[in-house]
Amino acid sequence: MSGFGDTEPTEQQKALVDEALYLRGRIIASYAQVEFLLADLVVKLDLRFPHLIESRIKAVKKIGEWAVAKFGSNASARSSSATP
């Protein structure tokens, strides 16, 4: 038993979770590839990226604050405890 309920998840539920995690990974990888491509273009074309690092850091902090407000302060502790 998982400790979250009286019954174990069904095979269909396990398959859905597996597929959702796989698709989440694909989405994250896609964003990373786009970010890499943009950075590569900026360097090769000697362009200035339109968003300053300060504004990007500010946006990430706002996302973090939103996540803490929505999911609680130990949401980051749950994700960090999963890493070896």
N, C-alpha and C positions, 0 to 999 in steps of 0.2 A: 504494500500500500504506500501511497505517496505522502500521506499525512494531510492532504487537502480535502479529503472526502472519504466516504465509506466504500467507494468503488473505484476500481482502476479505470483509466480511460480505455475506450474501445479502440480497436485497430483503425477504424475510420477516423477517429479523433486524432490518434497518433499520426496517421498519414497526413491529415490536414495541417497539423502543427509542423511536421517535417517539410511539407510543401511551402508553408508560409515562411519558415526560416530560410529555406533555399531561395525563395523569391526575394526575401529581404536582403540576403547576401548579394544576389544579382543586382538589385537596385543600388546598393551601396557601392558595389564594384563599378557600376556604370557611372555613378556620380564621380567616383575617383578618377576614372578614365577621362571624363570630360574636364575635370579640374586639371589633370595632367596636360591634356591637349591645350587648354587655354594658357597654362603657364608656359608650355613649350612655344606656342605662337608668340606670346609676349616677349620671350627671350630672343627668339629667332628674328622677329621683326623689330626688335628694340622699341617696343611700345610701353606705354605706362598703363598699368591696370587701372580701370576706372574706379575701383573701390579701394580706398586706402586701408592699410592694415588695421588702423585704429577703429574704423567703422566696422570692419569684419569682426574684430575682437568684441566690440560692443554688441553686435548682433548675436554672437555666440553666447555671450553672458546673458542676454535677454532670453534666449532659448533655454539656457540652463535654469534661470529663475522661473520661467514658465513651467518647466518640467518639475521643479521642486514644489511649486504651488499646486500643480495638478496631481502629482504622484507621491508627494511626501519627501521629506528630507533624506530618508534612507534609500531612495531610489538609486542614488549613485553608489551607495554601499552594497546594494544587491548586485549591481553590475560589476563592481570591482572585486567582490568576493568570488565571482565566477572565474576570474582569471587566475592561472596557477602562480 
